[in-house]
Amino acid sequence: MKVKVLFFASLRESLGRPHEELELPANVNTVGTLREHLRARGGEWASVFAPNRPVRAAVNQDMVQAGAAIKPGDEVAFFPPVTGG
């Protein structure tokens, strides 16, 4: 399954890229399993997607939780929590 993954704000800065297209293994079919798949790359990926690090996600521009399904052609965005005053 091929998806487009976008990285915003500090995630983009830490990973050194704004996006990438990924061919995912069959067992990566939710936002949570995609996050774990990215974390398994190690290095900065492991730090950015560490379980204790708050990272928000959207699928096709809709905010979702980790259990949200992803399907071929989806756009998945990851970004840090937004704070403001």
N, C-alpha and C positions, 0 to 999 in steps of 0.2 A: 504494500500500500504506500503510495506516495503522497506526502503532505508538505505544505509550506509552513515553516516555523519562523516566527518573528520574535526578535528580542528587543526590548525597549529599555531606555534610561540606563541605570547602572548595570543591568545585565548585558546590554549591548556593549558598554564600555569594557566590562570585565572579560567578555568573550571575544571582543574584537571584530564583531560582525553584526549587521542589522537583521540578517535573515539567512536561511538556507533551505533548500529543498531536500527532503529526506525520503529514502525508501525504507520503510519500517518492516521489521519482522512481524509475522502473523500474531505473535503474542502481545504486541504493542498496539492496543486498541482503545485505550482510554487516556485522558490527560495525565493521570497519575502514572500509568506505565510508561508514557512518553517521557515524563520528567525523570523517572528512574533510568530509562534507557539513556538519556542525555547525561545524567549523573555518572553512569558507569564508564563514561569516556575518561574519567579521572582528571587530575590536575585542576585547573580553574573550573571545569564543568562540575566536578564533585563539590567544589566550594559553593558555586552559584546555586546548584540544585540540591544542596544538603537538606535532609529532612527537617531540620530545625530552622531553616531559613524561610521566611515568609515570601512566597512568590505567588502572584495572582495569575490567572489564565483566562483566555477567551478563545472560543471556537467560532469562527466566522463572525467575529465582532460581537458575540454574546458572552457575557461573563458566565463562567462555569466553575464547578467544583471538580475535584480530582477524579471522581467516578464518571465524569461525562465521556460519552463515547466519541471516538473520532473515526472518520471514514475517508476513503480515498478522495483526494482533491480538497480536503479541508484546509483551512488556514488556522493555525494555532499560534496564539500570541502569549508570550510570557513577559511579565513586568513586575517590578516591586510594588508593594502597597503604596497608595497615594496618600500623602498627608497634606494638609493645608490649613490656612488660618482664616 
